[in-house]
């Protein structure tokens, strides 16, 4: 769901207090999105998925659907920005796994 993914980009780290360890920042970001629901053009189901994607993006396992999978994998592929090497145990899709294995984060054809 591209609308949920787009909103995830803005909210998942929006309540961080630093770039290092910040337990609970995803849940806070998801709660912030819920508080702003009147400003978002999302259905209740989309808002629920957005909250779950934000709240679980750090350490979450077994995503509930492809939208949450996409959110989590995109965030985890971007951890290199803070010097963290992506770890295969946190990826689900073949495309993301190949990117990590090859250490190649350029756009791929799907």
Secondary structure as UniProt FT lines:
FT   HELIX           2..11
FT   TURN            12..15
FT   TURN            23..24
FT   HELIX           25..35
FT   HELIX           37..39
FT   HELIX           44..56
FT   TURN            57..59
FT   HELIX           66..77
FT   HELIX           78..82
FT   HELIX           88..90
FT   HELIX           94..102
//
